[in-house]
Amino acid sequence: MSIAKTESQTIIEAGIIEENDQVEVRVEHLRQLESLIGNAYPNKFERSAVTGKEDTISNILAFEQVTEIVKELRHNTPEGEKPDVKV
């Protein structure tokens, strides 16, 4: 089931959630996504393998290119501040 369309009607028509501007816009955006990619909320996600292995949080954090960036950000960011978005 999609948020934008159940088997026979939208969640608004089914009375699952109240109709309002945000919901209408969200449903329209989801319909557009579904027309491009199918299910906007897939039940199965394939992990990437950027690190050369299955990309888990641990593997990404241990990946050399990521650790270098993290070190640079920590080095260039004063304590208590947020990192510069341009870095």
C-alpha positions in Angstrom: 0.0 0.0 0.0 1.2 3.5 -0.8 0.5 6.6 1.2 -0.8 8.2 -2.0 -2.9 5.3 -3.2 -4.4 2.3 -1.6 -5.8 -0.5 -3.8 -8.9 1.6 -4.4 -8.5 5.1 -3.0 -6.1 7.6 -1.4 -5.6 7.7 2.3 -7.6 11.0 2.4 -10.5 9.4 0.6 -10.3 6.4 3.0 -10.5 8.7 6.0 -7.2 7.4 7.4 -5.9 11.0 7.9 -7.5 14.4 7.9 -7.4 16.4 4.7 -5.4 19.6 4.8 -3.0 21.5 2.6 0.1 19.7 3.7 -1.4 16.3 3.2 -2.7 17.2 -0.3 0.7 18.4 -1.3 2.4 15.3 0.2 0.0 13.0 -1.6 0.6 14.8 -4.9 4.4 14.6 -4.5 4.2 10.9 -3.7 2.0 10.3 -6.8 4.7 12.0 -8.9 7.4 9.8 -7.2 5.4 6.7 -7.8 5.0 7.5 -11.5 8.8 7.8 -11.7 10.0 5.0 -9.5 7.1 2.9 -8.5 6.8 2.3 -4.8 7.9 5.4 -3.0 8.3 3.4 0.3 10.0 0.1 -0.7 9.9 -2.8 1.7 13.4 -3.9 0.8 16.5 -1.8 0.7 19.6 -2.9 -1.1 22.8 -1.7 0.8 25.4 0.1 -1.2 29.0 -1.0 -1.2 31.0 2.2 -1.4 33.4 1.0 1.2 34.1 -2.3 -0.7 31.9 -4.2 1.7 28.3 -3.9 2.7 27.9 -0.3 3.8 26.9 -0.4 7.4 27.4 2.6 9.7 30.4 1.0 11.2 32.0 0.2 7.8 31.3 3.8 6.6 32.8 5.3 9.7 35.9 3.0 9.4 36.3 3.8 5.6 39.6 5.7 5.2 38.1 8.5 3.0 35.4 9.2 5.6 37.8 9.1 8.6 40.1 11.7 6.8 37.1 14.0 6.3 36.0 13.6 9.9 39.6 14.3 11.2 39.7 17.5 9.0 36.3 18.7 10.3 37.3 18.1 13.9 40.6 19.8 13.4 39.0 22.9 11.7 36.0 23.2 14.0 36.2 25.0 17.3 34.8 23.1 20.2 31.1 23.7 20.6 30.7 24.9 17.1 29.2 23.3 14.0 31.4 22.3 11.1 31.7 24.7 8.2 29.2 23.5 5.5 31.7 24.5 2.8 34.3 22.0 3.9 
